Amino acid sequence: MIQRIQTIYLLIVAGISAGLTFVFDLWKTAEGEPLFAQDE
């Protein structure tokens, strides 16, 4: 039972973490511009 709850929490956190990479900048370039996951 505890393993199921931990698995659900792990999936929730992984989903939130993956979603936040598109909202917040990953890092800033040398010019100071933010770089997002979808930038090309």
C-alpha positions as CSV (number, residue, x, y, z in Angstrom):
1,M,0.0,0.0,0.0
2,I,2.8,2.4,0.9
3,Q,4.6,1.7,-2.4
4,R,1.5,2.6,-4.4
5,I,1.2,5.9,-2.6
6,Q,4.9,6.6,-3.2
7,T,4.5,5.8,-6.9
8,I,1.5,8.1,-7.2
9,Y,3.5,10.9,-5.5
10,L,6.5,10.2,-7.7
11,L,4.4,10.5,-10.9
12,I,2.7,13.7,-9.6
13,V,6.1,15.3,-8.8
14,A,7.6,14.2,-12.2
15,G,4.6,15.7,-14.0
16,I,4.9,19.0,-12.1
17,S,8.6,19.1,-12.6
18,A,8.3,18.5,-16.4
19,G,5.6,21.1,-16.7
20,L,7.5,23.8,-14.9
21,T,10.5,23.6,-17.3
22,F,8.2,25.2,-19.9
23,V,7.1,28.0,-17.5
24,F,10.3,29.0,-15.9
25,D,13.6,29.7,-17.7
26,L,16.2,27.0,-17.6
27,W,19.2,29.3,-17.5
28,K,20.3,32.7,-19.0
29,T,22.6,33.0,-22.0
30,A,25.8,35.0,-22.0
31,E,23.8,38.0,-23.3
32,G,21.4,37.7,-20.3
33,E,18.4,36.4,-22.3
34,P,16.4,33.6,-20.5
35,L,16.3,30.2,-22.3
36,F,13.1,28.2,-22.1
37,A,12.6,24.5,-22.9
38,Q,10.7,25.4,-26.2
39,D,13.2,28.0,-27.5
40,E,14.9,27.3,-30.8
